[in-house]
Amino acid sequence: MNVLIDSTGTMYFSDERETARNCPHCHAFSRMSPTAVPTFDELLLQKPRSIGVVLRCHACNSPVFLRYATRVFANNRVELSPQAFDVERPVEKFAFNYVPEDVERFFREALVCYSHDQFQAFAAMVRRTAAVSFADLGNSTKLRLFDSLSDVREMGDIDEDTFAVVMRVIFAGVADPLLDLPTIDTYQAAVLLEVMKDFLYQAYIRKGRLQHAMKVRKFFVQEAQARRVGLAD
């Protein structure tokens, strides 16, 4: 796709005035149109190696900031690289219902690190998340989670080396210093993310949902019994 700014300062994506991208705010794949573009005269004068533009997401009307490398400066147009660099990236989502506040705070930061490809920082925040969870849940629950997560390797068809690194990040002993964290690559980080989501689900969310469902069932049973007693009287 050819991306350019013509002499009138209008930005085009091939022959279109709009493009489609994933919005970092509403996460929709939406049409987007430019709302702020450098002037053509300024571009010819400065000839920058890259420029910044602002698009408007048609799904949520939020501004989306992009950076383009410049390729050609001509008398009637400035051609840009077809690939834009996302200044803002969508943060990985996770439903934190029933997750304690301290655990949520650390894992939210872990998700931000992952979303910005800061994988070593992501691993460090995952370890802190796990450590706070173990302090809250106790050793017996830690052992149960270790056994249950071991089944994830078979279900997810994860190779042994990758899964060993992931488990080392999560279940390192309390005496292990933070600097003892293994260095992880892109794939290992992706596996660690999914395993940690399953970890939190099993540690808190599954139990919380079940307890909530039981309370609701109990409430309706008691209401029904009370109505029957009232009718009998």
C-alpha atoms as a printed R data frame, in Angstrom:
    type eleno elety resid chain resno       x       y      z
1   ATOM     1    CA   MET     A     1   0.000   0.000  0.000
2   ATOM     2    CA   ASN     A     2   1.362   3.411 -0.997
3   ATOM     3    CA   VAL     A     3   1.079   5.994  1.779
4   ATOM     4    CA   LEU     A     4   1.680   9.639  0.892
5   ATOM     5    CA   ILE     A     5   0.938  13.266  1.699
6   ATOM     6    CA   ASP     A     6   0.193  15.390 -1.346
7   ATOM     7    CA   SER     A     7   0.926  19.072 -1.927
8   ATOM     8    CA   THR     A     8  -2.366  20.093 -0.301
9   ATOM     9    CA   GLY     A     9  -1.392  18.347  2.940
10  ATOM    10    CA   THR     A    10  -3.886  15.518  2.412
11  ATOM    11    CA   MET     A    11  -2.832  12.036  3.485
12  ATOM    12    CA   TYR     A    12  -3.690   9.078  1.253
13  ATOM    13    CA   PHE     A    13  -3.506   5.335  1.777
14  ATOM    14    CA   SER     A    14  -3.206   4.106 -1.811
15  ATOM    15    CA   ASP     A    15  -6.245   5.870 -3.356
16  ATOM    16    CA   GLU     A    16  -8.161   6.094 -0.081
17  ATOM    17    CA   ARG     A    17  -8.425   8.854  2.509
18  ATOM    18    CA   GLU     A    18  -8.923   6.237  5.231
19  ATOM    19    CA   THR     A    19  -7.218   3.081  6.443
20  ATOM    20    CA   ALA     A    20  -8.174   0.218  8.751
21  ATOM    21    CA   ARG     A    21  -6.216  -0.716 11.877
22  ATOM    22    CA   ASN     A    22  -6.613  -2.230 15.321
23  ATOM    23    CA   CYS     A    23  -7.474   0.524 17.783
24  ATOM    24    CA   PRO     A    24  -5.335   0.508 20.959
25  ATOM    25    CA   HIS     A    25  -8.251   1.981 22.928
26  ATOM    26    CA   CYS     A    26 -11.381   0.026 21.973
27  ATOM    27    CA   HIS     A    27  -9.463  -2.949 20.450
28  ATOM    28    CA   ALA     A    28 -11.748  -2.919 17.396
29  ATOM    29    CA   PHE     A    29 -10.441  -3.390 13.862
30  ATOM    30    CA   SER     A    30 -11.825  -0.122 12.539
31  ATOM    31    CA   ARG     A    31 -11.616   2.389  9.742
32  ATOM    32    CA   MET     A    32  -9.459   5.395 10.646
33  ATOM    33    CA   SER     A    33  -9.009   8.791  9.042
34  ATOM    34    CA   PRO     A    34  -6.201  11.361  9.513
35  ATOM    35    CA   THR     A    35  -6.969  14.320 11.778
36  ATOM    36    CA   ALA     A    36  -3.476  15.792 12.284
37  ATOM    37    CA   VAL     A    37  -0.758  15.655  9.596
38  ATOM    38    CA   PRO     A    38   2.441  17.741  9.144
39  ATOM    39    CA   THR     A    39   2.142  20.464  6.507
40  ATOM    40    CA   PHE     A    40   3.543  19.725  3.079
41  ATOM    41    CA   ASP     A    41   5.741  22.851  3.001
42  ATOM    42    CA   GLU     A    42   7.238  22.015  6.383
43  ATOM    43    CA   LEU     A    43   8.032  18.494  5.252
44  ATOM    44    CA   LEU     A    44   9.867  19.708  2.140
45  ATOM    45    CA   LEU     A    45  11.767  22.255  4.209
46  ATOM    46    CA   GLN     A    46  12.830  19.932  7.047
47  ATOM    47    CA   LYS     A    47  12.926  16.577  5.222
48  ATOM    48    CA   PRO     A    48  12.610  14.565  8.451
49  ATOM    49    CA   ARG     A    49  13.464  10.877  8.546
50  ATOM    50    CA   SER     A    50  10.125  10.134 10.197
51  ATOM    51    CA   ILE     A    51   6.893  11.950 10.964
52  ATOM    52    CA   GLY     A    52   4.026  11.604 13.407
53  ATOM    53    CA   VAL     A    53   0.351  11.617 12.453
54  ATOM    54    CA   VAL     A    54  -2.906  11.311 14.375
55  ATOM    55    CA   LEU     A    55  -5.794   9.209 13.097
56  ATOM    56    CA   ARG     A    56  -9.369   9.097 14.396
57  ATOM    57    CA   CYS     A    57 -10.822   5.689 15.171
58  ATOM    58    CA   HIS     A    58 -14.306   5.499 13.657
59  ATOM    59    CA   ALA     A    59 -15.385   2.946 16.260
60  ATOM    60    CA   CYS     A    60 -14.660   4.968 19.416
61  ATOM    61    CA   ASN     A    61 -13.530   8.394 18.106
62  ATOM    62    CA   SER     A    62 -10.258   8.146 20.047
63  ATOM    63    CA   PRO     A    63  -7.032   9.604 18.622
64  ATOM    64    CA   VAL     A    64  -4.517   7.010 17.439
65  ATOM    65    CA   PHE     A    65  -0.879   8.125 17.193
66  ATOM    66    CA   LEU     A    66   1.373   6.638 14.506
67  ATOM    67    CA   ARG     A    67   4.912   7.236 13.291
68  ATOM    68    CA   TYR     A    68   5.896   6.786  9.631
69  ATOM    69    CA   ALA     A    69   9.345   6.708  8.091
70  ATOM    70    CA   THR     A    70   9.717   9.029  5.091
71  ATOM    71    CA   ARG     A    71  10.899   7.574  1.787
72  ATOM    72    CA   VAL     A    72  10.634  10.128 -1.047
73  ATOM    73    CA   PHE     A    73  10.371  13.923 -1.089
74  ATOM    74    CA   ALA     A    74   8.987  15.125 -4.428
75  ATOM    75    CA   ASN     A    75   7.582  18.449 -5.670
76  ATOM    76    CA   ASN     A    76   3.990  17.258 -5.383
77  ATOM    77    CA   ARG     A    77   4.080  14.596 -2.687
78  ATOM    78    CA   VAL     A    78   5.942  13.020  0.227
79  ATOM    79    CA   GLU     A    79   5.935   9.238  0.154
80  ATOM    80    CA   LEU     A    80   5.937   7.372  3.447
81  ATOM    81    CA   SER     A    81   6.767   3.826  4.449
82  ATOM    82    CA   PRO     A    82   3.686   1.587  4.106
83  ATOM    83    CA   GLN     A    83   4.346   0.212  7.594
84  ATOM    84    CA   ALA     A    84   3.506   2.500 10.501
85  ATOM    85    CA   PHE     A    85   4.974   2.266 13.990
86  ATOM    86    CA   ASP     A    86   2.288   2.203 16.681
87  ATOM    87    CA   VAL     A    87   3.146   4.801 19.299
88  ATOM    88    CA   GLU     A    88   0.385   3.385 21.494
89  ATOM    89    CA   ARG     A    89  -0.150  -0.337 21.795
90  ATOM    90    CA   PRO     A    90  -3.227  -2.124 23.107
91  ATOM    91    CA   VAL     A    91  -2.578  -3.578 26.546
92  ATOM    92    CA   GLU     A    92  -3.377  -7.255 27.058
93  ATOM    93    CA   LYS     A    93  -6.712  -7.655 28.789
94  ATOM    94    CA   PHE     A    94  -7.551  -9.794 31.803
95  ATOM    95    CA   ALA     A    95 -10.716  -9.924 33.936
96  ATOM    96    CA   PHE     A    96  -9.593  -9.300 37.518
97  ATOM    97    CA   ASN     A    97 -12.855 -10.260 39.239
98  ATOM    98    CA   TYR     A    98 -12.113 -11.957 42.586
99  ATOM    99    CA   VAL     A    99  -8.340 -11.247 42.302
100 ATOM   100    CA   PRO     A   100  -6.953  -9.453 45.411
101 ATOM   101    CA   GLU     A   101  -5.890  -5.836 44.959
102 ATOM   102    CA   ASP     A   102  -2.183  -6.457 45.620
103 ATOM   103    CA   VAL     A   103  -2.057  -9.300 43.105
104 ATOM   104    CA   GLU     A   104  -4.005  -7.264 40.554
105 ATOM   105    CA   ARG     A   105  -1.630  -4.302 40.840
106 ATOM   106    CA   PHE     A   106   1.457  -6.363 40.013
107 ATOM   107    CA   PHE     A   107  -0.149  -8.323 37.184
108 ATOM   108    CA   ARG     A   108  -1.541  -5.151 35.586
109 ATOM   109    CA   GLU     A   109   2.014  -3.841 35.418
110 ATOM   110    CA   ALA     A   110   3.124  -7.182 34.002
111 ATOM   111    CA   LEU     A   111   0.535  -6.860 31.210
112 ATOM   112    CA   VAL     A   112   1.789  -3.372 30.350
113 ATOM   113    CA   CYS     A   113   5.364  -4.687 30.137
114 ATOM   114    CA   TYR     A   114   4.288  -7.554 27.886
115 ATOM   115    CA   SER     A   115   2.270  -5.292 25.600
116 ATOM   116    CA   HIS     A   116   5.361  -3.126 25.026
117 ATOM   117    CA   ASP     A   117   7.663  -6.096 24.348
118 ATOM   118    CA   GLN     A   118   9.558  -5.572 27.618
119 ATOM   119    CA   PHE     A   119   9.773  -9.286 28.231
120 ATOM   120    CA   GLN     A   120  12.415  -9.331 30.981
121 ATOM   121    CA   ALA     A   121  10.460  -6.736 32.955
122 ATOM   122    CA   PHE     A   122   7.333  -8.802 32.273
123 ATOM   123    CA   ALA     A   123   8.971 -11.895 33.772
124 ATOM   124    CA   ALA     A   124  10.043  -9.896 36.835
125 ATOM   125    CA   MET     A   125   6.505  -8.609 37.406
126 ATOM   126    CA   VAL     A   126   5.067 -12.107 36.927
127 ATOM   127    CA   ARG     A   127   7.410 -13.381 39.630
128 ATOM   128    CA   ARG     A   128   6.266 -10.601 41.972
129 ATOM   129    CA   THR     A   129   2.640 -11.412 41.163
130 ATOM   130    CA   ALA     A   130   3.212 -15.074 41.965
131 ATOM   131    CA   ALA     A   131   5.111 -14.267 45.166
132 ATOM   132    CA   VAL     A   132   2.274 -12.071 46.475
133 ATOM   133    CA   SER     A   133  -0.238 -14.776 45.527
134 ATOM   134    CA   PHE     A   134   1.696 -17.478 47.395
135 ATOM   135    CA   ALA     A   135   1.960 -15.257 50.478
136 ATOM   136    CA   ASP     A   136  -1.812 -14.799 50.342
137 ATOM   137    CA   LEU     A   137  -2.750 -18.410 49.568
138 ATOM   138    CA   GLY     A   138  -0.221 -20.405 51.606
139 ATOM   139    CA   ASN     A   139   2.111 -23.308 50.789
140 ATOM   140    CA   SER     A   140  -0.597 -25.952 50.450
141 ATOM   141    CA   THR     A   141  -2.281 -23.983 47.674
142 ATOM   142    CA   LYS     A   142   1.105 -23.335 46.072
143 ATOM   143    CA   LEU     A   143   1.720 -27.074 45.808
144 ATOM   144    CA   ARG     A   144  -1.758 -27.636 44.400
145 ATOM   145    CA   LEU     A   145  -1.234 -24.946 41.770
146 ATOM   146    CA   PHE     A   146   2.125 -26.419 40.827
147 ATOM   147    CA   ASP     A   147   0.494 -29.791 40.175
148 ATOM   148    CA   SER     A   148  -2.436 -28.299 38.255
149 ATOM   149    CA   LEU     A   149  -0.236 -26.101 36.071
150 ATOM   150    CA   SER     A   150   1.917 -29.083 35.225
151 ATOM   151    CA   ASP     A   151  -1.079 -30.410 33.297
152 ATOM   152    CA   VAL     A   152  -1.064 -27.247 31.186
153 ATOM   153    CA   ARG     A   153   2.098 -28.362 29.381
154 ATOM   154    CA   GLU     A   154   0.370 -31.437 27.991
155 ATOM   155    CA   MET     A   155  -2.887 -29.647 27.190
156 ATOM   156    CA   GLY     A   156  -1.089 -26.772 25.478
157 ATOM   157    CA   ASP     A   157   1.462 -29.012 23.756
158 ATOM   158    CA   ILE     A   158   4.321 -26.908 25.167
159 ATOM   159    CA   ASP     A   159   7.860 -28.200 24.784
160 ATOM   160    CA   GLU     A   160   9.608 -29.211 28.004
161 ATOM   161    CA   ASP     A   161  12.387 -26.598 27.824
162 ATOM   162    CA   THR     A   162   9.981 -23.696 27.393
163 ATOM   163    CA   PHE     A   163   7.696 -24.931 30.144
164 ATOM   164    CA   ALA     A   164  10.655 -25.401 32.502
165 ATOM   165    CA   VAL     A   165  11.584 -21.738 32.040
166 ATOM   166    CA   VAL     A   166   7.994 -20.661 32.642
167 ATOM   167    CA   MET     A   167   7.670 -22.692 35.831
168 ATOM   168    CA   ARG     A   168  11.026 -21.395 37.032
169 ATOM   169    CA   VAL     A   169   9.756 -17.832 36.702
170 ATOM   170    CA   ILE     A   170   6.540 -18.541 38.601
171 ATOM   171    CA   PHE     A   171   7.610 -21.061 41.231
172 ATOM   172    CA   ALA     A   172  11.119 -19.898 42.135
173 ATOM   173    CA   GLY     A   173  11.903 -20.343 45.813
174 ATOM   174    CA   VAL     A   174  11.525 -17.408 48.166
175 ATOM   175    CA   ALA     A   175  15.295 -17.379 48.743
176 ATOM   176    CA   ASP     A   176  16.023 -16.941 45.040
177 ATOM   177    CA   PRO     A   177  17.011 -13.347 44.267
178 ATOM   178    CA   LEU     A   178  15.102 -11.424 41.637
179 ATOM   179    CA   LEU     A   179  18.236 -11.268 39.498
180 ATOM   180    CA   ASP     A   180  18.157 -15.049 39.201
181 ATOM   181    CA   LEU     A   181  15.302 -14.741 36.731
182 ATOM   182    CA   PRO     A   182  15.911 -16.563 33.464
183 ATOM   183    CA   THR     A   183  16.149 -14.487 30.303
184 ATOM   184    CA   ILE     A   184  13.080 -15.172 28.189
185 ATOM   185    CA   ASP     A   185  12.398 -14.724 24.480
186 ATOM   186    CA   THR     A   186   9.204 -13.731 22.661
187 ATOM   187    CA   TYR     A   187   7.691 -17.213 22.553
188 ATOM   188    CA   GLN     A   188   8.537 -17.990 26.172
189 ATOM   189    CA   ALA     A   189   6.935 -14.700 27.209
190 ATOM   190    CA   ALA     A   190   3.758 -15.594 25.305
191 ATOM   191    CA   VAL     A   191   3.596 -18.994 27.010
192 ATOM   192    CA   LEU     A   192   4.312 -17.400 30.396
193 ATOM   193    CA   LEU     A   193   1.432 -14.972 29.836
194 ATOM   194    CA   GLU     A   194  -1.090 -17.724 29.128
195 ATOM   195    CA   VAL     A   195   0.136 -19.929 31.977
196 ATOM   196    CA   MET     A   196  -0.049 -17.004 34.412
197 ATOM   197    CA   LYS     A   197  -3.594 -16.218 33.309
198 ATOM   198    CA   ASP     A   198  -4.506 -19.839 34.022
199 ATOM   199    CA   PHE     A   199  -2.662 -19.588 37.351
200 ATOM   200    CA   LEU     A   200  -4.760 -16.631 38.491
201 ATOM   201    CA   TYR     A   201  -7.932 -18.240 37.206
202 ATOM   202    CA   GLN     A   202  -7.324 -21.374 39.246
203 ATOM   203    CA   ALA     A   203  -6.037 -19.495 42.291
204 ATOM   204    CA   TYR     A   204  -8.842 -16.933 42.597
205 ATOM   205    CA   ILE     A   205 -11.361 -16.553 39.796
206 ATOM   206    CA   ARG     A   206 -12.667 -20.120 39.610
207 ATOM   207    CA   LYS     A   207 -13.184 -20.247 43.379
208 ATOM   208    CA   GLY     A   208 -14.735 -16.786 43.449
209 ATOM   209    CA   ARG     A   209 -17.201 -17.566 40.671
210 ATOM   210    CA   LEU     A   210 -18.186 -20.844 42.280
211 ATOM   211    CA   GLN     A   211 -18.712 -19.245 45.696
212 ATOM   212    CA   HIS     A   212 -20.770 -16.457 44.131
213 ATOM   213    CA   ALA     A   213 -22.916 -18.974 42.247
214 ATOM   214    CA   MET     A   214 -23.493 -20.956 45.449
215 ATOM   215    CA   LYS     A   215 -24.564 -17.806 47.314
216 ATOM   216    CA   VAL     A   216 -27.031 -16.949 44.562
217 ATOM   217    CA   ARG     A   217 -28.431 -20.507 44.569
218 ATOM   218    CA   LYS     A   218 -28.719 -20.448 48.357
219 ATOM   219    CA   PHE     A   219 -30.524 -17.118 48.263
220 ATOM   220    CA   PHE     A   220 -33.156 -18.372 45.802
221 ATOM   221    CA   VAL     A   221 -33.624 -21.594 47.776
222 ATOM   222    CA   GLN     A   222 -34.179 -19.624 50.984
223 ATOM   223    CA   GLU     A   223 -36.581 -17.283 49.197
224 ATOM   224    CA   ALA     A   224 -38.578 -20.246 47.893
225 ATOM   225    CA   GLN     A   225 -38.689 -21.833 51.347
226 ATOM   226    CA   ALA     A   226 -39.824 -18.557 52.896
227 ATOM   227    CA   ARG     A   227 -42.652 -18.258 50.366
228 ATOM   228    CA   ARG     A   228 -43.790 -21.807 51.086
229 ATOM   229    CA   VAL     A   229 -43.783 -21.128 54.817
230 ATOM   230    CA   GLY     A   230 -45.777 -17.939 54.222
231 ATOM   231    CA   LEU     A   231 -48.372 -19.780 52.148
232 ATOM   232    CA   ALA     A   232 -48.656 -22.528 54.780
233 ATOM   233    CA   ASP     A   233 -49.377 -19.934 57.485
